[in-house]
Amino acid sequence: MSEHDAEYLGSQFGLEIDGVELARFTAVSGLGYESEVVTFQDTLADGKVITRKRPGRISFPDIVLKRGLSSDNSLVEWYQTVVDGQVERKSGSVVIYDQTSTEIGRWNFENGWIAKWSASDLDAGSDDIMIEEVTIAHEYMERA
């Protein structure tokens, strides 16, 4: 099996902004893109009407990252720019690491900003780790 045929078994996921790692996460979703399907009718030379499909606009789902709540406030501070009406759009990457912290994959995004930040519910009767969830809206994504 060649390097290009390997399957990813991600262990950790890093968030890099402008080449600097801000944080590592244990779960990530939204790595992908989708093409709108445009359907139209076409008439063949023999008069038969058929339905054809072609690609339309490309859209990119929001990136959702999760990790144990940290004392690092860099993501909260970035989100605060949205709250203050001074949105800071940033480009970056979601980096996939294996169990030895070796990079095995990367998704680059452009013009991202934090659309949502949340922490899990607090429960004094539970020993569960508090989870921080960050949603990044962006305008473009590619797999590197």
Buried (B, 14 or more C-beta within 10 A) or exposed (E): EEEEEEEEEBBBBBBBBEEEEBBBBBEBEBBEEEEEEEEEEEEEEEEEEEEEEEEEEEEBBBBBBBBEEEEEEEBBEBBBBBEEEEBBEBBBBBBBBBEEEEEBBBBBBBEBBBBEBEEBEEEEEEEEEBBBBBBBBBEEBEEE
